Amino acid sequence: MLGLPTVWGAIAVAYELTCPLALRNSLGARIVSSAVFFVVGSGLILHVRQVLLREVREIRAVAGAVQSVLLRPLPPRLAGLALAADRLSADRAAGIGGDLYDVVATDHGVRVVMGDVRGHGLGALAAVGAVLGSFREAAHDEDGLDAVLRRLERAHDRHLRRRSRDAHPSVAGGEPDGHPSEEFVTVLLLEIRQDGAVYALNCGHPWPYLLRPGTAHCAEPMTGGDPLPPLGTFPLPAEVAPVLCGRVLPGEGLLLHTDGVEDARDADGRFFPLQAELIATVRRRTLAPKAVVAAVYRRLLGHIGGPLSDDAALLVLRNDRRRVPVQHGEPAGCSAHKVT
């Protein structure tokens, strides 16, 4: 990086010391000297600019590679479910964001996580890594969905404590007084059993939509009551019980999303009508997860007519399993309200 600036500087010094024009005080000599130094300065500025742009491109490439490792592509099919997911980052230059998702097949059922770290860009990557890394281990290790959530809480808390220690190095090995409460993450955990029953734990995240093509109510929110606070704001309650939200029958599906989708506004301040767009997308056609994701993003970008103000992520799954009998004591169809 210093090679070319050194050459340019040597040329300028040599000109000043050896060129006869530089030793004169006439107006013409001054003009020529000014032109020489202008060319030298311009060359230095252009060189530094090119070096900085190259370094920025390299940093963006590394950040994108890290995000790709953390937010790995989902398989098109997993344990009888068809899957598709994608994200749009508000930080278009870096191409990274704070949204997270994953789907894993376990002995306890297919477990799904969708989350949203406060903020976007490089600062959100560490929190995404902490939550996703913990989920990928806990989803297999823990029998109960509540135990998975507690593992996520502990992982996020450790991340926040590391951030606090890095921000306050004067603590000298001790623990900081606390961590910034604004650095929270919303999390939605789902467990989809073999018969399509959906259990959920929600920490401040939007509830998913139940997609039922060919029906009058083809896109309805699947809710399970009031969600818990996001991780990083308050400790989880002593008792946390997964909620049975309903059932996803063969041919039906779920759409999970982050709040960057429904909170997106157009130039007049109107929110993106996600439910209406889903109804228009799946009303008369077979549910194709990849096509649903593409259609929603196309309509979203058309709605805002400009750059996103927040990261947006979508995950769609379709139940392709063979029809199973309804279990005793469980609802015959998937409902859009809490099942008790």
BELMO-V206544 format. One record per helix or strand of 2 or more residues. SS is the DSSP state (@ for helix, = for strand). FROM is the first residue (numbers start at 0). TO is the last residue. If there is no record, write none. Layout:
ss:SS from:FROM to:TO
ss:SS from:FROM to:TO
//
This chain:
ss:@ from:1 to:17
ss:@ from:19 to:22
ss:@ from:26 to:69
ss:= from:76 to:77
ss:= from:80 to:87
ss:= from:98 to:105
ss:= from:108 to:116
ss:@ from:121 to:140
ss:@ from:144 to:166
ss:@ from:168 to:170
ss:= from:184 to:191
ss:= from:196 to:202
ss:= from:208 to:210
ss:= from:218 to:220
ss:= from:242 to:246
ss:= from:252 to:256
ss:@ from:258 to:261
ss:@ from:273 to:281
ss:@ from:288 to:303
ss:= from:311 to:318
//
